[in-house]
Amino acid sequence: MDKSAVLKTLEESGLVPVMRADSVERALALAQAISAGGVKVLEVTMTVPGAMEVIRRLVKDRPEILVGAGTVLDAETARACMLEGAQFIVSPALNLQTIELCRRYSVAVLPGALTPTEVISAWEAGADVVKVFPAGALGGAKYLASLKGPLPQIPMIPTGGVSLATAAEFLRAGAFALGVGSDLVDAKALAEGRPEVITATAQKYLEIVRQFRGQATA
């Protein structure tokens, strides 16, 4: 899938689950539970022990899912993730060398930024989408709307503070898609043998996206 198709899939999905787990097998089980809810995008963070193996196995065994790498802090890690098949690279912060590498190989890159200066710097450096993180710490959807006001041309994915209760508000504020962590990626539910809880939550998020977009195009 080329970069333009990756970005289209991210936007159409409207949801980027940020997967954190304490083992390869837990991460794969989370991926199964989330995808069972209809989600076609997954971000495997580098905080997962064996994250590279998780990416490799998902790319090989679940070709219908768009697999990306998250919490990528430098260009060397980005390159390693790309070699395992990651189709987009996400960072919690702005690293110009990572953006440069991803542009060189035409891989979608979503660096993290928080202030207006950081957002503009990321965009000017070649970011495809800017991850606004931690969005909840600075006012959530209201902060995103404040950024989008003067910067409507920059697609932004808020992460941190996104929940079922706030998802619609973030979409109304102009989110390109929603970066969702523990509110969806429920490690406790998985540990208790209740993956269906995660699947149901994934379905609820997708329904919020569908309802919002239906209203927006009506």
NORBEL-V771536 format. One record per backbone hydrogen bond with DSSP energy under -0.5 kcal/mol. CO is the residue of the C=O (numbers start at 1). NH is the residue of the N-H. E is the energy in kcal/mol with one decimal. If there is no record, write none. Layout:
((CO & NH & E) (CO & NH & E))
This chain:
((2 & 6 & -2.2) (3 & 7 & -2.6) (4 & 8 & -2.0) (5 & 9 & -2.3) (6 & 10 & -2.4) (7 & 11 & -2.3) (8 & 12 & -2.9) (9 & 13 & -2.6) (10 & 14 & -2.1) (14 & 178 & -1.7) (16 & 180 & -1.7) (17 & 19 & -0.9) (17 & 43 & -2.2) (18 & 20 & -0.5) (19 & 45 & -1.8) (21 & 49 & -0.5) (23 & 27 & -2.1) (24 & 28 & -2.5) (25 & 29 & -2.1) (26 & 30 & -2.5) (27 & 31 & -2.5) (28 & 32 & -2.0) (29 & 33 & -2.3) (30 & 34 & -2.7) (31 & 35 & -2.6) (32 & 36 & -1.7) (34 & 37 & -1.4) (34 & 39 & -1.1) (35 & 38 & -2.0) (40 & 66 & -3.3) (41 & 17 & -0.7) (42 & 44 & -0.6) (42 & 68 & -2.8) (43 & 19 & -2.9) (43 & 45 & -0.7) (44 & 70 & -2.6) (45 & 48 & -1.6) (48 & 51 & -1.6) (50 & 53 & -0.5) (50 & 54 & -1.9) (51 & 55 & -2.5) (52 & 56 & -2.6) (53 & 57 & -2.8) (54 & 58 & -2.5) (55 & 59 & -2.6) (56 & 60 & -1.9) (57 & 61 & -3.1) (58 & 62 & -2.6) (62 & 65 & -2.2) (65 & 67 & -0.7) (66 & 42 & -2.5) (66 & 68 & -0.5) (67 & 87 & -3.3) (68 & 44 & -2.8) (69 & 90 & -3.0) (70 & 46 & -2.1) (71 & 73 & -0.7) (74 & 78 & -2.0) (75 & 79 & -2.5) (76 & 80 & -1.9) (77 & 81 & -2.4) (78 & 82 & -2.4) (79 & 83 & -2.1) (80 & 84 & -1.0) (81 & 86 & -2.4) (82 & 85 & -1.2) (87 & 108 & -0.8) (88 & 69 & -2.6) (89 & 110 & -3.4) (90 & 72 & -2.3) (93 & 95 & -0.7) (93 & 112 & -1.4) (95 & 99 & -1.7) (96 & 100 & -2.4) (97 & 101 & -2.3) (98 & 102 & -2.4) (99 & 103 & -2.4) (100 & 104 & -2.0) (101 & 105 & -1.6) (102 & 107 & -2.8) (103 & 106 & -0.9) (108 & 89 & -2.4) (109 & 128 & -2.0) (109 & 129 & -1.3) (110 & 91 & -1.9) (111 & 131 & -2.9) (113 & 133 & -1.7) (115 & 119 & -2.6) (116 & 120 & -2.5) (117 & 121 & -2.4) (118 & 122 & -2.6) (119 & 123 & -2.1) (120 & 124 & -2.9) (121 & 125 & -1.5) (122 & 126 & -0.6) (122 & 127 & -2.3) (123 & 126 & -1.1) (129 & 131 & -0.5) (130 & 132 & -0.7) (130 & 157 & -2.5) (131 & 113 & -2.5) (131 & 133 & -0.9) (132 & 135 & -0.8) (132 & 159 & -2.4) (134 & 137 & -1.1) (134 & 138 & -0.5) (135 & 138 & -1.1) (135 & 140 & -1.9) (136 & 139 & -1.0) (139 & 142 & -1.3) (140 & 143 & -0.6) (140 & 144 & -1.9) (141 & 145 & -2.6) (142 & 146 & -1.7) (143 & 147 & -1.9) (144 & 148 & -2.7) (145 & 149 & -1.6) (146 & 150 & -0.8) (147 & 151 & -1.2) (151 & 154 & -1.5) (153 & 155 & -0.7) (155 & 130 & -2.7) (156 & 158 & -0.6) (156 & 176 & -3.2) (156 & 177 & -0.7) (157 & 132 & -1.6) (158 & 179 & -2.5) (159 & 135 & -2.3) (160 & 136 & -1.8) (161 & 163 & -0.5) (163 & 167 & -2.1) (166 & 170 & -2.3) (167 & 171 & -2.1) (168 & 172 & -2.5) (169 & 173 & -1.5) (170 & 175 & -1.8) (171 & 174 & -1.4) (177 & 158 & -0.6) (177 & 179 & -0.5) (178 & 16 & -3.3) (178 & 180 & -0.7) (179 & 160 & -0.7) (180 & 18 & -3.3) (181 & 184 & -1.9) (181 & 185 & -3.2) (184 & 186 & -2.2) (185 & 187 & -1.3) (186 & 190 & -1.7) (187 & 191 & -2.5) (188 & 192 & -1.9) (189 & 194 & -3.1) (190 & 193 & -1.7) (194 & 197 & -1.7) (194 & 198 & -0.6) (195 & 199 & -2.1) (196 & 200 & -2.3) (197 & 201 & -2.0) (198 & 202 & -2.4) (199 & 203 & -2.0) (200 & 204 & -1.8) (201 & 205 & -2.3) (202 & 206 & -2.2) (203 & 207 & -1.9) (204 & 208 & -1.9) (205 & 209 & -2.1) (206 & 210 & -2.6) (207 & 211 & -2.8) (208 & 212 & -2.4) (209 & 213 & -2.4) (210 & 214 & -2.3) (211 & 215 & -2.1) (212 & 216 & -2.5) (213 & 217 & -1.7) (214 & 218 & -0.7))
